[in-house]
Each structure stands twice: as C-alpha cells, then as structure tokens.
Amino acid sequence: MSSDQRVTSWGPKVGAARIVSLRQSLNMSQAVFAATINVSPKTVQSWEQGTRVPSDAALRLIQVVALDPAIVQQLFSAPAARVSRRRPLKKVAVSVPRKSACARKRKLLA
C-alpha cells in the first residue's frame, strides 16, 4: 500500500495527490469542490498541500463524489420548489432595567 492511501477503520484515507486528481477530473476549482463537500476552500488547499488530512466525514463525502459524480449534479440541481420557505422571525427589542452599581452593592450588603 502506498503512503498516499492509508487504511483506517472507516476505509482508505485519500492523500493529497488523490484529492487533486479527483477535483481536476471533475473540472472543479478548489472553491467549488469545497462547497460541494461543505468545507472551506482553505481546507481543500491544505489537504492538497498535504498539511492536513480530511476528517472521516469528509472522507466519506469524497468517496461518494468519487464513486458517483452524478450525485453532485443531482444535489445541486434540485428544484427550488422543494426548498422550505419559512417566514423570517420578527426581531423583538427587549429592554431590561439595570440597577446602578450603588444599588447592587446595597442589596449585597443588606
């Protein structure tokens, strides 16, 4: 087994070269690939440089994208009608009377 693929209880860990080749085979920029698996572009950059390794959850998403790239297309082309449209919450101003420092000291000393 190469140093690029280590095995854990969750499956093979992908190395920097594998992440780069997967992303490039999908014709995705680092930013788009990061958005696809819900991490920051800086995280993808550090994975590709080998300074960090993906978490188990990120590895599973990378595995899903690698096995079935069409799933990404299906996820991101969902009709807008399925999106839940909740009404925004109303902002409520709450004012709390504050006691002065002297009043608090008097209460503590009483």
CORWOHU-V393734 format. One record per backbone hydrogen bond with DSSP energy under -0.5 kcal/mol. CO is the residue of the C=O (numbers start at 1). NH is the residue of the N-H. If there is no record, write none. Layout:
co->(CO & CO)
nh->(NH & NH)
This chain:
co->(2 & 4 & 6 & 8 & 11 & 12 & 13 & 15 & 16 & 17 & 18 & 19 & 20 & 21 & 22 & 23 & 24 & 29 & 30 & 31 & 32 & 33 & 34 & 40 & 40 & 41 & 42 & 43 & 44 & 45 & 46 & 46 & 46 & 47 & 55 & 56 & 57 & 58 & 59 & 60 & 61 & 62 & 63 & 64 & 68 & 69 & 69 & 70 & 71 & 72 & 73 & 75 & 79 & 80 & 84 & 92 & 93 & 95 & 100 & 101 & 102 & 103 & 104 & 105 & 106)
nh->(5 & 15 & 13 & 11 & 8 & 14 & 6 & 19 & 20 & 21 & 22 & 23 & 24 & 25 & 26 & 28 & 27 & 33 & 34 & 35 & 36 & 37 & 39 & 43 & 44 & 45 & 46 & 47 & 48 & 49 & 50 & 51 & 52 & 50 & 59 & 60 & 61 & 62 & 63 & 64 & 65 & 66 & 67 & 68 & 71 & 72 & 73 & 74 & 75 & 76 & 77 & 78 & 82 & 83 & 86 & 94 & 95 & 97 & 104 & 105 & 106 & 107 & 108 & 109 & 110)
